[in-house]
């Protein structure tokens, strides 16, 4: 259990403008990649602007997220994720424990998964709300745009490691990625047994792109062992590295603890987390530019890693 202590105000999560990485030449892209390199080593967290996803689409996604969670509990439980072998659909509060030893998280969520290729077919296991017309189309549109951005970011991560920009492309070809909608009820103080909206954890995959509303609540642990607030910045995504990148880079890059306590606004907090990971069959081992004296992790497949992390967080046998 990681006992809750109040965070300090955010003071050094960088905002990285991606504009030149998309519209400039190779030197411009490398300059942006260097900023990413520094952020990945120092905190594993940064904001991105100039990303090409429209503000209209981002605002619509948050609005649809609120509408979904405003449905009745009966309507939401008709999409109960326990009916899905891939844990897709609606997950009520108190089902997940992200910080081992703490009380279950207070968040509600809805998980959606689709092939990275926008032309691919829907996952058969996705659940859709029967009384919310237009929701499916919004999810498709958002997923396609964020998938494009995530693949571009992985190209910049490759450049930041002195690898070809397309180094990771094949790892994601033919794969899927998930979008998780989240609602955190207001919480003035920590609950019994260190209960938070989301307990301290690292993400499991490669990178996460987070769209958050203006209510705040996300907190990040720095390399200096201090918790800071990831204050919402309009028009940006928060990007953080997952455990797979840490394994790939032999701990050169950080997969950083973070948590959520919605204790500032008195309102529901909404966010949309897009989890970008390679295909399950991809083997993850130390990258050639990151080898030190020895590899710190044994080679594993993405599928093996994800299965083990799900076992831990849902207390599966």
N, C-alpha and C positions, 0 to 999 in steps of 0.2 A: 504494500500500500504506500502511495506517495502522498503524505499528509498535505492538505491545502495550506498554502501561505500566500498572502496577498501579493500581486505582481506590481512591478514598477511600471510607470508610463512608458510606452514605446519610444525608443530613441534611436534605434539603428537598424530596423528592418528596411533594407534598401528598396526603392522603387526603380525598376529597370525598364527603360523605354525600349521596346522591341522594334520601333519604326525602322531604324537603319539596318536591322538584321533582315528585314523583308524587302526593303526598297534600295538599299545600298549594295555595294560590291562585297567581295570576299573579305577585304580588310575591315569594312564596317561591321560585317557579321562577327569577325573575330574580336573586335573591340567589345561588342555586346556580350560575346561568349566569355570574355575575361571578367566582365562584371558578374556574370552568372557563376564563374569559377570562384570568385571571392566570396560570394554569398553562400555557395554550397559548402565551402570549407568552414565558414564562420558560424552560420546558423542553420543552413539547410532550408531557410525560409526567405522569401522575398515577394514583393508585389511586382506585377507586370502591367505596364500601360502600353499604348500603341500596339495592341495585340490584334486588332482587326475585327473583333467581335462587337457588333453594334450595341450601343447603349439601350436601344429599343428592345432587342432580344434579351438582354440581361434583365431589364426591368420586368418584361413579360414573364420571364422564368420565375422571378421571385413572387410575382403576383399569382401565377398558377400554383406555385408551391403553397402559398397561404390558402388558396381555395381548396386544395386537396385536403389539407389538415383540418379545414373547417367542416368537412363532411361529418356526418354522424358516425359514432363508433361502430354501429352495425354496418354502415357502408364501407368503412375502412377495414373492418375485420373480415369482410367478404374477400379481401385481397391478402389475407393473413400469410406472411412469409413462411410460416411453418409448413404450409402446404407445398412449398417449392423446394426441390432438391438443391437449388442454387441460392436459396435464401433471397429470392426476389419477391417484391411486393411490400406490403405494409408491415411495419414492426412497431408495436406499441411500446410505451415507456416501460422500463424495468426489465427488459429482456436481455440486455447486453452489459457485460462488465469489462470495460476497457482497461481499468486499472485494477490488477489482480489484488484481492484483499479488501477492496472498497465495496460499498453498496452498489447495486445496479444503477446504470445511467438513467437520468430523467428524460431523455430525449425520445421523441417519436421520429420514425423515419420511413421512407419509401425508396426501395431500390429497383433500378431499371438497368437492363443490360442489352446491348445491341452490337452487331459487328461494327468494327471501325469503318469499313466501307459503307457509306450511306446507302448504297444500292442493295446491300445485303438484306436478307429477310429478318423479321423480328425474331427474337428469342421466343420459343413456344411457351416458356414458363413465365413470361411477363404477365402481370395482372394489371387490368385497366379498370378505373372507376366507371361504373355503369351510368352514373348520373352526372358526369362532368364532360360533356362534349367539347372537343377541341383540345383536351389535355394531351391525348396521344400525339397529335400533330405538333404541338409545342415541344414535347419531349424529343421527337424526331429532329426537329429543326435545331434545337439547342445542342443535342448530342452531336450532330454533324459538324457544327461550327467549333465546338470545344474539342472535338476529336482532331480537327485540322490544326488547331492551335497546339494541342498536346504533342502531336507528331513533329511540328516545327520546333517546339521547345526541346524535344529529345535530340533533334539535330544540333541545336545549340549546346546542349549538354555534351554531345560527342565532341564538338569543336573545342569546348572548354577543357577537354581531357586530351587534346592533341590527337584526336582521332578524326577520320573522315566524317563529314557531316551526315552521311547516309549510314554510318556504322550500325545504328540500332534499327534501321528501317525494317529489315527482314524479320527482326524479333517480333514485330507487331503485325506483320502482314498476315491476313487471315484470322486475326484475333478479334476479341471483343473488348469493350470497356464499359464500366458501370458508372451511372449517375445516381447519387443518393440525395434525396431531398430530406431536409431535417427541420424540425421545430423543437425549440427549447422554451419551456414555460419559464416565466419569471421566477427567480430564486434569490431571495435576499441574503441568505447565508448558506454555508455548506450544510448538507443534511447529515443525519447520523451515519457513522462509519465513512466519513469523508465523501458523502454523496454529492456528485456534481451533475451538470448537464451531460458532459462527456468527461470521463476520467482521463488522467494523463496516459498518453499512448503515443506510439509512432505508427505511421501508416505502413501497410504491408507491401505495396506494389512498387512501381517505378517513380511516378510523380503524381501529385494530386493538384488539381486546379479548383480553388474554392471561390465561389461567388457568395458574398455575405451582404446582408442588409446593413442598415446604419445603426443598429442597436448595440453592436459590440458584444464582447464576451469571449472571443478567442484569445488564448494566452499561450505563449511560446517560451520554452526554457532555453536560455542562451548558453554558449560555451562557458561563460563565467558563472554558471549554476544559479542564474537569476531568472525569475519569471517576469516576462514583459507582456504588455497588451499589444495585440495585433489590431490596432485601431482601424476601423473601416476607412478606406480611401475610395471615393466615388470613381467609378469607371475602371477600376482595376480588378484583377484576380490576385488572390494570394496563391503562391506556388510553393509547395514543399516537396522534398524528396522522401521517398519511401525506403523501406528496408532493403529492397532489391538493389537500389543504386549504391547503398552503403556496402553491400556484399560485392558488387561489381568493382567498386573503387577501393576495396581493401581498407575501409574506414577513412579514406581521404576526404570523402564527402559525408556530410552529416544527415542522419535520419533522426529528426529532432522530436523530443517529447513536446506534446501540446495538449490542451484541454479546453473545456468551455464551462464558464460560469456566467449565466445570464442574470447579473445582479445590478445592472446600471439603469436600464430604461423603464422597468416595470411593465414591459410589453413582451409578447412572444417574439423570440428571435428566429429568423429563417435563414437558412443557408443551403447552398447546393454544392456538394462535393463530387467532383468527377475524378474517378480513380483509373489511372492509365497504367496498364501492366502488359507484359509480353504474353504470347500464347503459353498455355500450360506446359507444352512440351519443350520449351526453350530451356537450355541448360545455362545456369548462372555461375560463372567462375571469375576469378580475378582478371581484370582487363590488362592487356600487355603494357599499358602506360602507367599502371598503378602498382606494379609488383615491387615490394620492398625485399626484405630478407626472406620472407615466406608469406604465403597466402594465409589469411586469418580465418577463412571459412572454407569448409568443404564444398565441392561442387554439388549443386542440387538443381532440380528442375523447378520452374515457376510453380507448377501444380503441387509439388511436394511442399514447397514453402507455404503456399496459400492454405493448404489443407491443415498444416500444423498450426498456423496462426488462428484459423477458425476454431480448431479444437480448443485452443487456450482461451479464447475470448468468450466462447459460448459454453465452456466447461463440458465439451463433448468427450465421450470415452474414446 
